[in-house]
Amino acid sequence: MEPLESRVVYANPWISVREDLVRREDGSTGVYGVVDKPDFCIVLPRTTADDGPGEGWWLVEQYRYPVRARRWEFPQGTWPSGASGSLEDLARAELAEETGLRAARLTLLGSFDLAAGMASQRGHAWLAEGLTPGEQHLEETEADLITRWVSRQEFAAMVTGGRLVDAVSLAALSLLAAYEGG
C-alpha cells in the first residue's frame, strides 16, 4: 500500500488524527483515518509471598471519560508533552506517579500495537518487583485516581467477573504469561 497524501484533521496536546489517501495493491485508492498518539508503558506491580502484603498486584482505578465509567487497570501512560526518556524511565515514572511505588527490578515483557487497524500507538509492558512505597505525583487529570493492592485471588475474580476490562492491562497479562512460560 502506497500513501499518496496525508493531512492532519484534528490535533491537541495528547492526540492527532490524520486522513491518508492511499493506493492499494490493485491500483484502487482509498482513505484511512489514523489516530496518532505517543507510545506508552504499562507497569504490572507484583508482590510475592515474601513481600509485606503477600502475593498480589497494585492496581489503579480512575474515571475514563470515553466509556463514562471508572475502570481498574495497571498503571500506564506516556511522557507529558515536551518530556522524553527511555522506555524504562517512562515505566518507572508512571509507576511512581500513579502509585508512589518504586521498583528494585523492572523486566520488559514485550510490546504490542494498541489498535493496529486505526492507531499508530504501541504499548510496552513491564513487570515491576521489589516494590517500596513512596509519594504519588498525580497529574491534574488523575485527581480521582485510587491506588489499591489486591490479592491474586481477588485479582482473578476481578478479571473473570468483568470488573477489570481494560484491554491494555489484559494484553500485558498475556505478555507476562508468555514470559513466564504459561
C-alpha positions as CSV (number, residue, x, y, z in Angstrom):
1,M,0.0,0.0,0.0
2,E,1.4,3.4,-1.0
3,P,0.5,6.6,0.8
4,L,-0.4,9.4,-1.7
5,E,-1.5,12.3,0.6
6,S,-1.7,12.9,4.3
7,R,-3.4,15.7,6.2
8,V,-4.0,16.2,9.9
9,V,-7.7,16.8,10.5
10,Y,-7.6,17.2,14.3
11,A,-4.9,17.7,16.9
12,N,-4.5,18.6,20.6
13,P,-1.6,18.1,23.0
14,W,-2.4,14.4,23.5
15,I,-3.7,13.1,20.2
16,S,-3.8,13.8,16.5
17,V,-6.0,12.3,13.8
18,R,-4.9,12.3,10.2
19,E,-6.6,11.2,6.9
20,D,-4.4,9.4,4.4
21,L,-5.2,8.9,0.8
22,V,-3.6,5.5,-0.3
23,R,-3.2,3.5,-3.4
24,R,-3.9,-0.2,-2.8
25,E,-2.0,-3.1,-4.5
26,D,-4.7,-3.4,-7.2
27,G,-4.4,0.3,-8.1
28,S,-7.6,1.5,-6.4
29,T,-7.5,4.3,-4.0
30,G,-8.9,4.6,-0.5
31,V,-8.9,6.6,2.7
32,Y,-7.5,5.7,6.1
33,G,-8.2,7.6,9.3
34,V,-5.3,7.2,11.6
35,V,-5.0,8.1,15.3
36,D,-1.5,9.1,16.3
37,K,-0.5,9.1,19.9
38,P,2.9,8.6,21.5
39,D,4.0,5.1,22.7
40,F,3.2,4.3,26.3
41,C,4.3,2.0,29.1
42,I,2.1,-0.2,31.3
43,V,3.6,-1.5,34.5
44,L,2.5,-4.7,36.4
45,P,3.5,-4.1,40.0
46,R,3.6,-7.6,41.5
47,T,4.2,-8.6,45.1
48,T,5.2,-12.1,46.2
49,A,4.7,-14.2,49.4
50,D,8.0,-12.6,50.7
51,D,6.6,-9.1,50.4
52,G,4.6,-7.4,53.1
53,P,1.0,-7.7,51.7
54,G,1.6,-11.2,50.1
55,E,1.0,-12.4,46.6
56,G,-0.9,-9.9,44.5
57,W,-0.9,-6.7,42.4
58,W,-1.1,-3.0,42.8
59,L,-3.9,-1.5,40.6
60,V,-5.3,1.9,39.9
61,E,-8.9,2.9,39.3
62,Q,-9.9,6.1,37.6
63,Y,-12.8,7.6,35.7
64,R,-12.3,7.0,31.9
65,Y,-14.4,9.7,30.1
66,P,-14.8,7.9,26.7
67,V,-16.6,4.9,28.4
68,R,-18.2,7.2,31.1
69,A,-17.2,4.8,33.9
70,R,-14.5,4.1,36.4
71,R,-12.0,1.4,35.4
72,W,-9.5,-0.8,37.2
73,E,-6.2,-1.2,35.4
74,F,-2.4,-1.4,35.8
75,P,-0.5,2.0,36.0
76,Q,0.1,3.2,32.4
77,G,0.9,6.4,30.5
78,T,3.0,8.4,28.1
79,W,5.5,11.2,28.6
80,P,3.9,14.6,29.0
81,S,4.3,16.9,26.1
82,G,8.0,18.1,25.8
83,A,9.4,15.3,28.1
84,S,11.3,12.3,26.9
85,G,13.5,9.4,28.0
86,S,13.9,5.7,27.7
87,L,11.0,3.3,27.9
88,E,12.4,2.1,31.3
89,D,12.5,5.6,32.5
90,L,8.9,6.1,31.4
91,A,7.8,2.8,33.2
92,R,9.5,3.9,36.4
93,A,7.9,7.4,36.1
94,E,4.4,6.1,35.6
95,L,4.7,3.6,38.5
96,A,5.9,6.3,40.9
97,E,3.4,8.9,39.6
98,E,0.3,6.8,39.9
99,T,1.1,4.5,42.9
100,G,4.0,6.1,44.7
101,L,5.8,2.8,44.3
102,R,9.5,2.4,43.3
103,A,10.7,-0.9,41.8
104,A,14.0,-2.5,42.5
105,R,13.6,-4.6,39.3
106,L,11.8,-3.8,36.1
107,T,11.6,-6.5,33.4
108,L,10.4,-5.7,29.9
109,L,7.7,-8.3,29.0
110,G,7.2,-7.2,25.4
111,S,5.4,-4.7,23.2
112,F,2.1,-4.6,21.4
113,D,0.0,-2.5,19.0
114,L,-2.8,-0.8,20.7
115,A,-5.2,-0.9,17.8
116,A,-3.3,-1.5,14.6
117,G,-6.4,-1.1,12.4
118,M,-6.8,2.6,13.4
119,A,-3.9,3.8,15.6
120,S,-0.1,4.1,15.4
121,Q,0.4,3.8,19.2
122,R,2.4,1.0,20.7
123,G,2.4,-0.2,24.3
124,H,5.4,-1.6,26.2
125,A,4.6,-3.9,29.2
126,W,6.9,-4.1,32.3
127,L,6.9,-6.3,35.3
128,A,7.8,-4.4,38.5
129,E,9.1,-6.2,41.5
130,G,10.9,-5.4,44.7
131,L,8.5,-2.6,45.4
132,T,9.0,0.1,48.0
133,P,6.4,2.8,48.9
134,G,6.9,6.5,48.2
135,E,4.9,9.6,47.3
136,Q,2.5,9.8,44.4
137,H,2.8,12.7,41.9
138,L,-0.6,12.6,40.2
139,E,-1.3,14.7,37.1
140,E,-4.2,17.1,37.1
141,T,-6.3,14.6,35.1
142,E,-5.6,11.9,37.6
143,A,-7.0,13.7,40.7
144,D,-9.7,11.0,41.2
145,L,-7.2,8.1,40.9
146,I,-7.4,5.4,43.5
147,T,-4.5,3.0,44.2
148,R,-5.2,-0.4,45.8
149,W,-3.4,-3.7,46.4
150,V,-5.4,-6.8,45.6
151,S,-4.5,-10.4,46.3
152,R,-4.0,-12.9,43.5
153,Q,-7.4,-14.4,44.2
154,E,-9.2,-11.1,44.2
155,F,-7.4,-10.1,41.0
156,A,-8.5,-13.3,39.2
157,A,-12.1,-12.7,40.4
158,M,-11.9,-9.1,39.0
159,V,-10.8,-10.3,35.6
160,T,-13.3,-13.2,35.3
161,G,-16.1,-11.2,36.8
162,G,-15.7,-8.3,34.4
163,R,-14.5,-5.7,36.9
164,L,-11.1,-5.4,35.2
165,V,-11.8,-5.0,31.5
166,D,-9.0,-2.7,30.4
167,A,-7.7,-4.2,27.1
168,V,-4.2,-2.9,27.7
169,S,-4.0,-4.5,31.2
170,L,-5.3,-7.8,29.7
171,A,-2.8,-7.6,26.9
172,A,0.0,-7.0,29.4
173,L,-1.1,-10.1,31.4
174,S,-0.8,-12.2,28.1
175,L,2.8,-11.0,27.7
176,L,3.5,-11.9,31.3
177,A,2.0,-15.4,30.8
178,A,4.2,-15.9,27.7
179,Y,7.3,-14.6,29.5
180,E,6.7,-17.0,32.4
181,G,6.1,-19.9,30.0
182,G,2.4,-20.3,30.5
